[in-house]
Amino acid sequence: MSYMQDEQKKTTDSYKNIAAFIQGKIEAGEWSAGRKLPTQRALAEEFNVNRSTVIHALDILKDKGYIESKSGSGTFVSKHSSSDISRNMMNWNDYSKYSVYPTNHQTVRKINNLELDQSLIQLGKGELHTSLFPRDSFNKSLRTLENTFDNYGYNDGTGDDRFRQAISNYLKKRGISSSPQTILPVSGALQALQLITLGLLQRGSTVYAPHVSYIHSLHMFRTSGMRIKSVPFTSKALDADYLREHLSGNHHSSVLYINPTFHNPTTQTISSNNRKDLVEISNQYKMPIIEDDIFRDLWLDQEPHAPISSLDNSGHTLLIGSFSKTMAPTLRIGWISGPVDVIDKLSDLRMQLDYGTSYLPQLALYDFLESGRYEQHLLELREELRYRRDMLVHLLEENMDDYATWEVPNGGMFIWVLFSEEVNIRRLFTSLVGQGVLINPGFIYSSYPNQYVRLSFASSSVEEMRRGILIMRKVIEQHQMTVLE
């Protein structure tokens, strides 16, 4: 066989393999009617072929009636074909279109998927780089499970008593008096919000939140029939006067969601006086406060103000904590602290949903806390994060000074960067992904477009952080040159 014949056979085999792969997914029911196929570029990279080979494979599938193209939208599994396979297929996309929980914002979904791509430089991810996990010291706590784990059945949803006591001791050191009976283990802060939404809030309630907030990237409140009302959030303060004005005319039940310490994504920490104002407003209008305080332990320069819940003597504040930011999300362990009646109600809800949080991570964290290894880990972690923060600030000063401004955060894991109007944030996000860098654009945290980007100094190695910022500068400069031409 000649060289040309050999290459031709490879091409033939390639498009047949691609067509067979897609057809197999459809016929097996894995890819349902209406599902969008991967892009031609993604398929070409997956099968290590050129795009013309992919196009040839797709054309064959179109002729067979398996797929169809929509101009400007992409290629989809066919739902209109008269072929037997298409007639009998369940269109799960249409079926679930009006489900209780719709799919995430398109960009949020894309980020969630790309955060799992280890080939990308993660410049926006909200978790610690794997090198920052305390492997050796935590392994010691894992080894204690051999002697501490003795419950092999279902529980009452309230969690392990030893873990709840350890969290009670942990909170006491941070100025919060919470007995074990006021603490409910959960699988992270997001589940805490879901339990509060399903178990406590009424349909039609107003959820007040800062105008830029992590909560805006979630459908959770809206799909449960709540209305989200944005509150102006300036440096170190949520606008208390604005909140009072709206609450005085709001006849629906209301709740305030606030991430008061190293706020995600702006990194701001609200002042002590502002915290007192919010407690007064809560008492005056009988408005519960959801205090999401998962970044508190990541202070770098000085210990932050006392939690809102430590100032509240009326039982209006529900405190959410988690080890996802200080340890690792894979542990899936956090807690809610609140009045006993609330914890009892949410514990009952846990029994209806999943019978409670796994005991294994609870027991491992119980030992890690009680042994003092967690506090030692925090000392070492703060030192490393302080170095990384200063390094990212240095890189920004060297490379982004002409295009952006920022404030140096006192804690957390992010820098909230404001780019000039000449930088198209959506285009920057897309271009950087193409260059192997992932950032979190600010528009996913707000109902309004903005020029911000959330950059993390914790989620990548120092060398990756340096390369990522250099690539960002190159992308911006290339865009600027294109505009000038």
Secondary structure as the mmCIF struct_conf table of DSSP 4:
data_model
#
loop_
_struct_conf.conf_type_id
_struct_conf.id
_struct_conf.beg_label_comp_id
_struct_conf.beg_label_asym_id
_struct_conf.beg_label_seq_id
_struct_conf.end_label_comp_id
_struct_conf.end_label_asym_id
_struct_conf.end_label_seq_id
HELX_RH_AL_P HELX_RH_AL_P1 TYR A 3 GLU A 27
TURN_TY1_P TURN_TY1_P1 ALA A 28 GLY A 29
BEND BEND1 GLU A 30 TRP A 31
TURN_TY1_P TURN_TY1_P2 ALA A 33 GLY A 34
HELX_LH_PP_P HELX_LH_PP_P1 ARG A 35 ARG A 35
STRN STRN1 LYS A 36 LYS A 36
HELX_LH_PP_P HELX_LH_PP_P2 LEU A 37 THR A 39
HELX_RH_AL_P HELX_RH_AL_P2 GLN A 40 PHE A 47
TURN_TY1_P TURN_TY1_P3 ASN A 48 ASN A 48
HELX_RH_AL_P HELX_RH_AL_P3 ARG A 51 LYS A 64
TURN_TY1_P TURN_TY1_P4 GLY A 65 GLY A 65
BEND BEND2 TYR A 66 TYR A 66
STRN STRN2 ILE A 67 LYS A 70
TURN_TY1_P TURN_TY1_P5 SER A 71 SER A 73
STRN STRN3 GLY A 74 VAL A 77
BEND BEND3 LYS A 79 HIS A 80
BEND BEND4 SER A 83 SER A 83
HELX_RH_AL_P HELX_RH_AL_P4 ASP A 84 ASN A 88
HELX_RH_AL_P HELX_RH_AL_P5 TRP A 92 TYR A 95
TURN_TY1_P TURN_TY1_P6 SER A 96 TYR A 98
BEND BEND5 VAL A 100 TYR A 101
HELX_LH_PP_P HELX_LH_PP_P3 PRO A 102 HIS A 105
HELX_RH_AL_P HELX_RH_AL_P6 GLN A 106 LEU A 114
TURN_TY1_P TURN_TY1_P7 GLU A 115 LEU A 116
TURN_TY1_P TURN_TY1_P8 GLN A 118 SER A 119
BEND BEND6 LEU A 120 LEU A 120
STRN STRN4 ILE A 121 GLN A 122
BEND BEND7 LEU A 123 GLY A 124
BEND BEND8 GLY A 126 GLU A 127
HELX_RH_3T_P HELX_RH_3T_P1 THR A 130 LEU A 132
BEND BEND9 PHE A 133 PHE A 133
HELX_RH_AL_P HELX_RH_AL_P7 ARG A 135 ARG A 143
TURN_TY1_P TURN_TY1_P9 THR A 144 THR A 144
HELX_RH_AL_P HELX_RH_AL_P8 LEU A 145 THR A 148
BEND BEND10 GLY A 153 GLY A 153
BEND BEND11 GLY A 157 THR A 158
HELX_RH_AL_P HELX_RH_AL_P9 ASP A 161 LYS A 173
TURN_TY1_P TURN_TY1_P10 ARG A 174 GLY A 175
HELX_RH_3T_P HELX_RH_3T_P2 PRO A 180 THR A 182
STRN STRN5 ILE A 183 VAL A 186
BEND BEND12 SER A 187 GLY A 188
HELX_RH_AL_P HELX_RH_AL_P10 ALA A 189 GLY A 199
TURN_TY1_P TURN_TY1_P11 LEU A 200 LEU A 200
HELX_LH_PP_P HELX_LH_PP_P4 LEU A 201 GLN A 202
TURN_TY1_P TURN_TY1_P12 ARG A 203 GLY A 204
STRN STRN6 THR A 206 PRO A 210
BEND BEND13 HIS A 211 HIS A 211
STRN STRN7 VAL A 212 VAL A 212
HELX_RH_3T_P HELX_RH_3T_P3 TYR A 214 SER A 217
HELX_RH_AL_P HELX_RH_AL_P11 MET A 220 THR A 223
TURN_TY1_P TURN_TY1_P13 SER A 224 GLY A 225
STRN STRN8 ARG A 227 VAL A 231
STRN STRN9 PHE A 233 THR A 234
TURN_TY1_P TURN_TY1_P14 SER A 235 LYS A 236
STRN STRN10 ALA A 237 LEU A 238
HELX_RH_AL_P HELX_RH_AL_P12 ALA A 240 SER A 248
TURN_TY1_P TURN_TY1_P15 GLY A 249 GLY A 249
BEND BEND14 HIS A 252 HIS A 252
STRN STRN11 SER A 254 ILE A 258
BEND BEND15 THR A 261 PHE A 262
TURN_TY1_P TURN_TY1_P16 ASN A 264 THR A 266
HELX_RH_AL_P HELX_RH_AL_P13 SER A 272 TYR A 285
TURN_TY1_P TURN_TY1_P17 LYS A 286 LYS A 286
STRN STRN12 ILE A 289 ASP A 292
TURN_TY1_P TURN_TY1_P18 ILE A 294 PHE A 295
HELX_RH_3T_P HELX_RH_3T_P4 ARG A 296 LEU A 298
STRN STRN13 TRP A 299 TRP A 299
BEND BEND16 LEU A 300 GLN A 302
HELX_LH_PP_P HELX_LH_PP_P5 GLU A 303 PRO A 307
HELX_RH_AL_P HELX_RH_AL_P14 ILE A 308 LEU A 311
BEND BEND17 ASN A 313 GLY A 315
STRN STRN14 THR A 317 SER A 322
BEND BEND18 PHE A 323 PHE A 323
TURN_TY1_P TURN_TY1_P19 SER A 324 MET A 327
HELX_RH_3T_P HELX_RH_3T_P5 PRO A 329 LEU A 331
STRN STRN15 GLY A 334 SER A 337
HELX_RH_AL_P HELX_RH_AL_P15 VAL A 340 LEU A 353
TURN_TY1_P TURN_TY1_P20 ASP A 354 ASP A 354
BEND BEND19 TYR A 355 THR A 357
HELX_RH_AL_P HELX_RH_AL_P16 TYR A 359 GLU A 370
TURN_TY1_P TURN_TY1_P21 SER A 371 GLY A 372
HELX_RH_AL_P HELX_RH_AL_P17 ARG A 373 ASN A 399
TURN_TY1_P TURN_TY1_P22 MET A 400 TYR A 403
STRN STRN16 ALA A 404 TRP A 406
BEND BEND20 ASN A 410 ASN A 410
STRN STRN17 GLY A 411 GLY A 411
BEND BEND21 GLY A 412 MET A 413
STRN STRN18 PHE A 414 PHE A 419
TURN_TY1_P TURN_TY1_P23 GLU A 421 GLU A 422
BEND BEND22 VAL A 423 VAL A 423
HELX_RH_AL_P HELX_RH_AL_P18 ILE A 425 GLY A 434
TURN_TY1_P TURN_TY1_P24 GLN A 435 GLY A 436
STRN STRN19 VAL A 437 LEU A 438
STRN STRN20 ASN A 440 PRO A 441
HELX_RH_3T_P HELX_RH_3T_P6 GLY A 442 TYR A 445
STRN STRN21 SER A 446 SER A 446
BEND BEND23 SER A 447 TYR A 448
BEND BEND24 GLN A 451 GLN A 451
STRN STRN22 TYR A 452 SER A 456
BEND BEND25 PHE A 457 SER A 460
HELX_RH_AL_P HELX_RH_AL_P19 VAL A 462 LEU A 484
#
